[in-house]
Amino acid sequence: MLRAARVFIGQIMGAPRAVGAVLPSSRALGEAMVEPIDFTKAKVIVEFGAGTGALTHAIVPHLTPAHRYLGIELNQAFVEHLRREFPKLTFVAASVEDLDRILAEHGIESIDAIVCGLPWASLPLGVQERAFGHVGRFLVKGGLFITFAYLQGLPLPTARALRQRLGAMFSEVSRTRIVWGNVPPAFAYVCRK
Ligand SMILES: C[S@@+](CC[C@H](N)C(=O)[O-])C[C@H]1O[C@@H](n2cnc3c(N)ncnc32)[C@H](O)[C@@H]1O
């Protein structure tokens, strides 16, 4: 945990907008995000913006040999940390913008659940468009897209735009409980295609 926090804080200095957080997510937020996933049915799990693995830690206990996990993370230093921390999992150092190419390279045709740690508020619009385009294309019908939001950011126009987009794109959007112990407090949108 301490090593993850050190790596995380080190990278914030170089790329604060791309990292988009002051600390890795808490274990409780990870658990709240993973809880809605029925791992007996969801076999292909993709994580967006895995960072130093805060949400990955919550996913790992549910994975069996029948599951396929793929973590996508833009920051090379984070990917190196992730590969050391989770040697049995596959991580790709790339942008989710290139999800189509990444999935093709890994022989994955569709995704059952996406656990997303991307910093939507600071992601350029073009990246958001391309990422959501891929989600619409590759997530199976009935599949889950779960993405967190910080409570403090809710009144911002970027947060409103995200809510509108999720509402327009998914058949159901609900929220997890608020995790007050996360820094800053956060919850997640649970979106079903
Ligand atoms: C808010 S941090 C969350 C990290 C981790 N999931 C957590 O919850 O602690 C956002 C992460 O998304 C990554 N990221 C930003 N833009 C990305 C992109 N276009 N593709 C993949 N990862 C990206 C950042 O490098 C960072 O690790």
PDBQT file of the ligand as one rigid body, heavy atoms in Angstrom, charges set to zero:
ROOT
HETATM    1  C1  LIG A 201      -7.919   8.777 -10.821  1.00  0.00    +0.000 C 
HETATM    2  S1  LIG A 201      -6.556   7.719 -11.239  1.00  0.00    +0.000 S 
HETATM    3  C2  LIG A 201      -7.244   6.168 -10.656  1.00  0.00    +0.000 C 
HETATM    4  C3  LIG A 201      -6.211   5.111 -10.460  1.00  0.00    +0.000 C 
HETATM    5  C4  LIG A 201      -6.757   3.825  -9.797  1.00  0.00    +0.000 C 
HETATM    6  N1  LIG A 201      -7.736   3.160 -10.622  1.00  0.00    +0.000 N 
HETATM    7  C5  LIG A 201      -7.383   4.156  -8.469  1.00  0.00    +0.000 C 
HETATM    8  O1  LIG A 201      -8.620   4.097  -8.393  1.00  0.00    +0.000 OA
HETATM    9  O2  LIG A 201      -6.638   4.468  -7.530  1.00  0.00    +0.000 OA
HETATM   10  C6  LIG A 201      -6.768   7.670 -13.021  1.00  0.00    +0.000 C 
HETATM   11  C7  LIG A 201      -5.841   6.719 -13.757  1.00  0.00    +0.000 C 
HETATM   12  O3  LIG A 201      -6.217   6.716 -15.139  1.00  0.00    +0.000 OA
HETATM   13  C8  LIG A 201      -5.023   6.725 -15.932  1.00  0.00    +0.000 C 
HETATM   14  N2  LIG A 201      -5.368   7.263 -17.255  1.00  0.00    +0.000 N 
HETATM   15  C9  LIG A 201      -5.581   8.574 -17.590  1.00  0.00    +0.000 A 
HETATM   16  N3  LIG A 201      -5.892   8.674 -18.881  1.00  0.00    +0.000 NA
HETATM   17  C10 LIG A 201      -5.895   7.408 -19.387  1.00  0.00    +0.000 A 
HETATM   18  C11 LIG A 201      -6.143   6.857 -20.674  1.00  0.00    +0.000 A 
HETATM   19  N4  LIG A 201      -6.465   7.646 -21.712  1.00  0.00    +0.000 N 
HETATM   20  N5  LIG A 201      -6.053   5.514 -20.834  1.00  0.00    +0.000 NA
HETATM   21  C12 LIG A 201      -5.725   4.707 -19.794  1.00  0.00    +0.000 A 
HETATM   22  N6  LIG A 201      -5.464   5.178 -18.537  1.00  0.00    +0.000 NA
HETATM   23  C13 LIG A 201      -5.552   6.499 -18.340  1.00  0.00    +0.000 A 
HETATM   24  C14 LIG A 201      -4.064   7.588 -15.126  1.00  0.00    +0.000 C 
HETATM   25  O4  LIG A 201      -2.723   7.356 -15.498  1.00  0.00    +0.000 OA
HETATM   26  C15 LIG A 201      -4.383   7.121 -13.703  1.00  0.00    +0.000 C 
HETATM   27  O5  LIG A 201      -3.626   6.004 -13.345  1.00  0.00    +0.000 OA
ENDROOT
TORSDOF 0
